[in-house]
Amino acid sequence: MKNNFRCVILSPKNLIFENEVNSLFIIGDSSEYELLAYHYPLIGLVQQGDIIVDWKHRIPIRSGILRFFANECTILVEETDKTFAEATKPRE
């Protein structure tokens, strides 16, 4: 059984991120949480902050909505000025 899942992060203007990942760290509407492979199906709001991918990349966003279903995570976001530039930059 593989330990990763497909992640797609989109804005109205750009495809920001698309790849297989091991984990996502999200600031949700009521708490922070980490998504791992085969997470229970979920729909939720994402608050302003960083989406952290595999504890290596950070993607700053203003807000968004997340859907995790069938081992695939889709996040629709409102971008910040840095979103696209930061999507591929390693976390320091």
N, CA, C and O atoms as a GROMACS GRO file, in nm:
protein
  368
    1MET      N    1   0.084  -0.117   0.000
    1MET     CA    2   0.000   0.000   0.000
    1MET      C    3   0.089   0.124   0.000
    1MET      O    4   0.179   0.136   0.083
    2LYS      N    5   0.065   0.217  -0.091
    2LYS     CA    6   0.147   0.337  -0.099
    2LYS      C    7   0.108   0.436   0.012
    2LYS      O    8  -0.006   0.440   0.056
    3ASN      N    9   0.206   0.515   0.054
    3ASN     CA   10   0.186   0.608   0.163
    3ASN      C   11   0.176   0.752   0.116
    3ASN      O   12   0.208   0.844   0.190
    4ASN      N   13   0.132   0.772  -0.009
    4ASN     CA   14   0.116   0.908  -0.057
    4ASN      C   15  -0.020   0.924  -0.123
    4ASN      O   16  -0.093   0.827  -0.142
    5PHE      N   17  -0.051   1.048  -0.158
    5PHE     CA   18  -0.179   1.078  -0.221
    5PHE      C   19  -0.160   1.192  -0.320
    5PHE      O   20  -0.061   1.265  -0.313
    6ARG      N   21  -0.253   1.207  -0.410
    6ARG     CA   22  -0.246   1.312  -0.511
    6ARG      C   23  -0.297   1.442  -0.450
    6ARG      O   24  -0.400   1.443  -0.381
    7CYS      N   25  -0.226   1.549  -0.475
    7CYS     CA   26  -0.264   1.681  -0.425
    7CYS      C   27  -0.265   1.779  -0.541
    7CYS      O   28  -0.170   1.788  -0.618
    8VAL      N   29  -0.375   1.854  -0.552
    8VAL     CA   30  -0.388   1.958  -0.653
    8VAL      C   31  -0.431   2.085  -0.581
    8VAL      O   32  -0.531   2.086  -0.510
    9ILE      N   33  -0.354   2.193  -0.600
    9ILE     CA   34  -0.389   2.322  -0.543
    9ILE      C   35  -0.409   2.419  -0.659
    9ILE      O   36  -0.319   2.439  -0.740
   10LEU      N   37  -0.528   2.478  -0.665
   10LEU     CA   38  -0.568   2.563  -0.777
   10LEU      C   39  -0.616   2.698  -0.727
   10LEU      O   40  -0.668   2.710  -0.616
   11SER      N   41  -0.598   2.799  -0.811
   11SER     CA   42  -0.661   2.929  -0.789
   11SER      C   43  -0.739   2.961  -0.917
   11SER      O   44  -0.725   2.890  -1.016
   12PRO      N   45  -0.819   3.066  -0.915
   12PRO     CA   46  -0.888   3.102  -1.040
   12PRO      C   47  -0.792   3.135  -1.154
   12PRO      O   48  -0.828   3.124  -1.271
   13LYS      N   49  -0.669   3.176  -1.120
   13LYS     CA   50  -0.572   3.216  -1.222
   13LYS      C   51  -0.472   3.109  -1.262
   13LYS      O   52  -0.427   3.106  -1.376
   14ASN      N   53  -0.435   3.020  -1.168
   14ASN     CA   54  -0.322   2.929  -1.190
   14ASN      C   55  -0.345   2.790  -1.133
   14ASN      O   56  -0.421   2.771  -1.038
   15LEU      N   57  -0.276   2.695  -1.192
   15LEU     CA   58  -0.253   2.566  -1.126
   15LEU      C   59  -0.128   2.589  -1.043
   15LEU      O   60  -0.020   2.608  -1.099
   16ILE      N   61  -0.141   2.588  -0.911
   16ILE     CA   62  -0.032   2.624  -0.823
   16ILE      C   63   0.057   2.504  -0.792
   16ILE      O   64   0.179   2.516  -0.788
   17PHE      N   65  -0.006   2.390  -0.770
   17PHE     CA   66   0.071   2.272  -0.730
   17PHE      C   67  -0.006   2.148  -0.773
   17PHE      O   68  -0.129   2.142  -0.758
   18GLU      N   69   0.065   2.048  -0.825
   18GLU     CA   70   0.004   1.919  -0.857
   18GLU      C   71   0.114   1.814  -0.848
   18GLU      O   72   0.211   1.817  -0.924
   19ASN      N   73   0.096   1.719  -0.754
   19ASN     CA   74   0.197   1.615  -0.737
   19ASN      C   75   0.148   1.512  -0.637
   19ASN      O   76   0.046   1.531  -0.570
   20GLU      N   77   0.221   1.401  -0.627
   20GLU     CA   78   0.199   1.303  -0.520
   20GLU      C   79   0.272   1.354  -0.397
   20GLU      O   80   0.388   1.394  -0.406
   21VAL      N   81   0.207   1.351  -0.281
   21VAL     CA   82   0.267   1.400  -0.158
   21VAL      C   83   0.247   1.298  -0.046
   21VAL      O   84   0.162   1.210  -0.056
   22ASN      N   85   0.326   1.312   0.060
   22ASN     CA   86   0.312   1.227   0.179
   22ASN      C   87   0.224   1.292   0.284
   22ASN      O   88   0.152   1.223   0.356
   23SER      N   89   0.230   1.426   0.294
   23SER     CA   90   0.151   1.495   0.395
   23SER      C   91   0.125   1.639   0.356
   23SER      O   92   0.201   1.699   0.280
   24LEU      N   93   0.016   1.693   0.411
   24LEU     CA   94  -0.017   1.835   0.400
   24LEU      C   95  -0.049   1.885   0.539
   24LEU      O   96  -0.123   1.820   0.613
   25PHE      N   97   0.004   2.000   0.574
   25PHE     CA   98  -0.030   2.064   0.701
   25PHE      C   99  -0.113   2.187   0.666
   25PHE      O  100  -0.069   2.272   0.589
   26ILE      N  101  -0.232   2.196   0.724
   26ILE     CA  102  -0.332   2.296   0.687
   26ILE      C  103  -0.377   2.372   0.812
   26ILE      O  104  -0.387   2.314   0.920
   27ILE      N  105  -0.405   2.502   0.797
   27ILE     CA  106  -0.474   2.577   0.901
   27ILE      C  107  -0.621   2.579   0.862
   27ILE      O  108  -0.661   2.648   0.768
   28GLY      N  109  -0.701   2.503   0.934
   28GLY     CA  110  -0.844   2.492   0.905
   28GLY      C  111  -0.924   2.601   0.972
   28GLY      O  112  -0.868   2.690   1.035
   29ASP      N  113  -1.057   2.594   0.959
   29ASP     CA  114  -1.143   2.697   1.016
   29ASP      C  115  -1.150   2.692   1.169
   29ASP      O  116  -1.179   2.793   1.232
   30SER      N  117  -1.123   2.576   1.229
   30SER     CA  118  -1.129   2.568   1.375
   30SER      C  119  -1.001   2.514   1.438
   30SER      O  120  -0.985   2.521   1.560
   31SER      N  121  -0.909   2.462   1.358
   31SER     CA  122  -0.782   2.411   1.413
   31SER      C  123  -0.683   2.386   1.300
   31SER      O  124  -0.715   2.400   1.182
   32GLU      N  125  -0.562   2.348   1.340
   32GLU     CA  126  -0.461   2.306   1.244
   32GLU      C  127  -0.464   2.154   1.236
   32GLU      O  128  -0.491   2.087   1.336
   33TYR      N  129  -0.437   2.099   1.119
   33TYR     CA  130  -0.435   1.954   1.106
   33TYR      C  131  -0.343   1.911   0.993
   33TYR      O  132  -0.306   1.990   0.906
   34GLU      N  133  -0.308   1.784   0.997
   34GLU     CA  134  -0.221   1.725   0.896
   34GLU      C  135  -0.300   1.616   0.823
   34GLU      O  136  -0.366   1.534   0.886
   35LEU      N  137  -0.293   1.617   0.692
   35LEU     CA  138  -0.356   1.514   0.610
   35LEU      C  139  -0.250   1.414   0.566
   35LEU      O  140  -0.143   1.452   0.518
   36LEU      N  141  -0.281   1.288   0.582
   36LEU     CA  142  -0.195   1.179   0.537
   36LEU      C  143  -0.273   1.092   0.440
   36LEU      O  144  -0.394   1.108   0.426
   37ALA      N  145  -0.206   1.000   0.374
   37ALA     CA  146  -0.271   0.911   0.278
   37ALA      C  147  -0.388   0.838   0.344
   37ALA      O  148  -0.382   0.800   0.462
   38TYR      N  149  -0.493   0.820   0.267
   38TYR     CA  150  -0.614   0.747   0.309
   38TYR      C  151  -0.687   0.813   0.426
   38TYR      O  152  -0.753   0.745   0.504
   39HIS      N  153  -0.675   0.946   0.437
   39HIS     CA  154  -0.749   1.020   0.538
   39HIS      C  155  -0.898   0.999   0.515
   39HIS      O  156  -0.942   0.973   0.402
   40TYR      N  157  -0.975   1.010   0.620
   40TYR     CA  158  -1.121   1.003   0.610
   40TYR      C  159  -1.170   1.113   0.517
   40TYR      O  160  -1.114   1.223   0.520
   41PRO      N  161  -1.272   1.090   0.434
   41PRO     CA  162  -1.323   1.195   0.345
   41PRO      C  163  -1.354   1.323   0.422
   41PRO      O  164  -1.408   1.319   0.533
   42LEU      N  165  -1.320   1.436   0.363
   42LEU     CA  166  -1.325   1.563   0.434
   42LEU      C  167  -1.354   1.676   0.337
   42LEU      O  168  -1.302   1.678   0.225
   43ILE      N  169  -1.436   1.771   0.381
   43ILE     CA  170  -1.454   1.899   0.313
   43ILE      C  171  -1.438   2.004   0.421
   43ILE      O  172  -1.501   1.995   0.526
   44GLY      N  173  -1.354   2.105   0.397
   44GLY     CA  174  -1.331   2.206   0.500
   44GLY      C  175  -1.278   2.334   0.444
   44GLY      O  176  -1.234   2.342   0.329
   45LEU      N  177  -1.282   2.437   0.528
   45LEU     CA  178  -1.228   2.567   0.494
   45LEU      C  179  -1.080   2.573   0.532
   45LEU      O  180  -1.037   2.509   0.628
   46VAL      N  181  -1.005   2.650   0.457
   46VAL     CA  182  -0.863   2.671   0.484
   46VAL      C  183  -0.846   2.820   0.512
   46VAL      O  184  -0.888   2.904   0.434
   47GLN      N  185  -0.783   2.850   0.625
   47GLN     CA  186  -0.763   2.989   0.665
   47GLN      C  187  -0.634   3.045   0.609
   47GLN      O  188  -0.550   2.972   0.557
   48GLN      N  189  -0.619   3.177   0.620
   48GLN     CA  190  -0.498   3.244   0.574
   48GLN      C  191  -0.376   3.189   0.646
   48GLN      O  192  -0.378   3.166   0.767
   49GLY      N  193  -0.271   3.167   0.570
   49GLY     CA  194  -0.147   3.112   0.624
   49GLY      C  195  -0.077   3.031   0.518
   49GLY      O  196  -0.093   3.057   0.398
   50ASP      N  197   0.000   2.933   0.561
   50ASP     CA  198   0.076   2.849   0.468
   50ASP      C  199   0.019   2.708   0.465
   50ASP      O  200  -0.014   2.651   0.569
   51ILE      N  201   0.008   2.653   0.346
   51ILE     CA  202  -0.013   2.509   0.330
   51ILE      C  203   0.128   2.451   0.322
   51ILE      O  204   0.207   2.490   0.236
   52ILE      N  205   0.159   2.358   0.410
   52ILE     CA  206   0.294   2.301   0.412
   52ILE      C  207   0.288   2.161   0.353
   52ILE      O  208   0.216   2.074   0.402
   53VAL      N  209   0.365   2.141   0.247
   53VAL     CA  210   0.366   2.016   0.171
   53VAL      C  211   0.489   1.935   0.209
   53VAL      O  212   0.602   1.981   0.193
   54ASP      N  213   0.467   1.815   0.260
   54ASP     CA  214   0.576   1.723   0.298
   54ASP      C  215   0.679   1.786   0.391
   54ASP      O  216   0.795   1.745   0.392
   55TRP      N  217   0.640   1.884   0.468
   55TRP     CA  218   0.728   1.955   0.561
   55TRP      C  219   0.851   2.011   0.489
   55TRP      O  220   0.956   2.031   0.551
   56LYS      N  221   0.838   2.038   0.357
   56LYS     CA  222   0.949   2.092   0.278
   56LYS      C  223   0.912   2.220   0.206
   56LYS      O  224   0.994   2.312   0.197
   57HIS      N  225   0.790   2.228   0.153
   57HIS     CA  226   0.746   2.342   0.074
   57HIS      C  227   0.631   2.411   0.145
   57HIS      O  228   0.546   2.345   0.206
   58ARG      N  229   0.628   2.543   0.136
   58ARG     CA  230   0.516   2.616   0.193
   58ARG      C  231   0.451   2.699   0.084
   58ARG      O  232   0.519   2.758   0.000
   59ILE      N  233   0.319   2.702   0.086
   59ILE     CA  234   0.243   2.776  -0.013
   59ILE      C  235   0.153   2.874   0.062
   59ILE      O  236   0.053   2.832   0.121
   60PRO      N  237   0.186   3.003   0.060
   60PRO     CA  238   0.104   3.101   0.132
   60PRO      C  239  -0.027   3.127   0.057
   60PRO      O  240  -0.028   3.143  -0.065
   61ILE      N  241  -0.137   3.132   0.132
   61ILE     CA  242  -0.268   3.159   0.072
   61ILE      C  243  -0.346   3.257   0.160
   61ILE      O  244  -0.312   3.278   0.276
   62ARG      N  245  -0.450   3.317   0.100
   62ARG     CA  246  -0.540   3.404   0.177
   62ARG      C  247  -0.653   3.323   0.239
   62ARG      O  248  -0.688   3.344   0.355
   63SER      N  249  -0.710   3.231   0.163
   63SER     CA  250  -0.818   3.145   0.211
   63SER      C  251  -0.842   3.037   0.107
   63SER      O  252  -0.786   3.042  -0.003
   64GLY      N  253  -0.926   2.940   0.142
   64GLY     CA  254  -0.955   2.835   0.046
   64GLY      C  255  -1.056   2.735   0.098
   64GLY      O  256  -1.106   2.746   0.209
   65ILE      N  257  -1.083   2.637   0.013
   65ILE     CA  258  -1.170   2.526   0.049
   65ILE      C  259  -1.102   2.398   0.004
   65ILE      O  260  -1.040   2.392  -0.102
   66LEU      N  261  -1.115   2.294   0.087
   66LEU     CA  262  -1.042   2.170   0.066
   66LEU      C  263  -1.141   2.053   0.055
   66LEU      O  264  -1.242   2.049   0.125
   67ARG      N  265  -1.108   1.960  -0.033
   67ARG     CA  266  -1.185   1.835  -0.045
   67ARG      C  267  -1.086   1.720  -0.049
   67ARG      O  268  -0.998   1.717  -0.135
   68PHE      N  269  -1.099   1.626   0.044
   68PHE     CA  270  -1.018   1.506   0.042
   68PHE      C  271  -1.113   1.388   0.024
   68PHE      O  272  -1.201   1.365   0.107
   69PHE      N  273  -1.094   1.315  -0.086
   69PHE     CA  274  -1.181   1.202  -0.116
   69PHE      C  275  -1.105   1.105  -0.206
   69PHE      O  276  -1.036   1.147  -0.298
   70ALA      N  277  -1.119   0.976  -0.179
   70ALA     CA  278  -1.057   0.870  -0.260
   70ALA      C  279  -0.906   0.891  -0.275
   70ALA      O  280  -0.851   0.875  -0.384
   71ASN      N  281  -0.841   0.926  -0.166
   71ASN     CA  282  -0.697   0.946  -0.160
   71ASN      C  283  -0.649   1.055  -0.256
   71ASN      O  284  -0.538   1.047  -0.310
   72GLU      N  285  -0.732   1.156  -0.275
   72GLU     CA  286  -0.696   1.273  -0.356
   72GLU      C  287  -0.743   1.399  -0.285
   72GLU      O  288  -0.857   1.407  -0.239
   73CYS      N  289  -0.654   1.498  -0.277
   73CYS     CA  290  -0.686   1.624  -0.212
   73CYS      C  291  -0.687   1.735  -0.316
   73CYS      O  292  -0.590   1.754  -0.389
   74THR      N  293  -0.798   1.807  -0.322
   74THR     CA  294  -0.810   1.923  -0.410
   74THR      C  295  -0.835   2.044  -0.322
   74THR      O  296  -0.925   2.043  -0.238
   75ILE      N  297  -0.756   2.148  -0.342
   75ILE     CA  298  -0.771   2.270  -0.264
   75ILE      C  299  -0.786   2.387  -0.361
   75ILE      O  300  -0.699   2.411  -0.444
   76LEU      N  301  -0.897   2.460  -0.349
   76LEU     CA  302  -0.920   2.580  -0.427
   76LEU      C  303  -0.886   2.698  -0.338
   76LEU      O  304  -0.942   2.710  -0.229
   77VAL      N  305  -0.795   2.785  -0.382
   77VAL     CA  306  -0.745   2.891  -0.295
   77VAL      C  307  -0.754   3.028  -0.359
   77VAL      O  308  -0.762   3.043  -0.481
   78GLU      N  309  -0.754   3.129  -0.271
   78GLU     CA  310  -0.732   3.266  -0.312
   78GLU      C  311  -0.584   3.293  -0.288
   78GLU      O  312  -0.534   3.273  -0.178
   79GLU      N  313  -0.515   3.336  -0.390
   79GLU     CA  314  -0.370   3.354  -0.384
   79GLU      C  315  -0.330   3.477  -0.305
   79GLU      O  316  -0.408   3.571  -0.290
   80THR      N  317  -0.206   3.476  -0.255
   80THR     CA  318  -0.141   3.597  -0.207
   80THR      C  319  -0.045   3.640  -0.318
   80THR      O  320  -0.034   3.573  -0.420
   81ASP      N  321   0.022   3.750  -0.297
   81ASP     CA  322   0.120   3.795  -0.397
   81ASP      C  323   0.234   3.697  -0.413
   81ASP      O  324   0.297   3.693  -0.519
   82LYS      N  325   0.264   3.618  -0.309
   82LYS     CA  326   0.377   3.525  -0.310
   82LYS      C  327   0.339   3.382  -0.345
   82LYS      O  328   0.428   3.298  -0.358
   83THR      N  329   0.212   3.351  -0.361
   83THR     CA  330   0.168   3.212  -0.371
   83THR      C  331   0.242   3.133  -0.478
   83THR      O  332   0.304   3.031  -0.447
   84PHE      N  333   0.239   3.178  -0.601
   84PHE     CA  334   0.296   3.100  -0.710
   84PHE      C  335   0.447   3.089  -0.697
   84PHE      O  336   0.504   2.984  -0.726
   85ALA      N  337   0.513   3.197  -0.655
   85ALA     CA  338   0.659   3.196  -0.641
   85ALA      C  339   0.704   3.102  -0.528
   85ALA      O  340   0.808   3.038  -0.540
   86GLU      N  341   0.627   3.094  -0.421
   86GLU     CA  342   0.664   3.013  -0.306
   86GLU      C  343   0.630   2.865  -0.323
   86GLU      O  344   0.680   2.782  -0.248
   87ALA      N  345   0.546   2.831  -0.418
   87ALA     CA  346   0.495   2.693  -0.429
   87ALA      C  347   0.605   2.590  -0.452
   87ALA      O  348   0.591   2.475  -0.411
   88THR      N  349   0.712   2.629  -0.515
   88THR     CA  350   0.820   2.534  -0.544
   88THR      C  351   0.947   2.560  -0.465
   88THR      O  352   1.046   2.490  -0.482
   89LYS      N  353   0.945   2.660  -0.380
   89LYS     CA  354   1.064   2.694  -0.301
   89LYS      C  355   1.072   2.605  -0.177
   89LYS      O  356   0.973   2.594  -0.104
   90PRO      N  357   1.185   2.540  -0.151
   90PRO     CA  358   1.198   2.456  -0.031
   90PRO      C  359   1.183   2.538   0.097
   90PRO      O  360   1.222   2.654   0.103
   91ARG      N  361   1.125   2.476   0.196
   91ARG     CA  362   1.106   2.541   0.326
   91ARG      C  363   1.240   2.546   0.399
   91ARG      O  364   1.315   2.448   0.401
   92GLU      N  365   1.268   2.660   0.460
   92GLU     CA  366   1.395   2.677   0.533
   92GLU      C  367   1.377   2.652   0.680
   92GLU      O  368   1.473   2.661   0.756
   0.00000   0.00000   0.00000
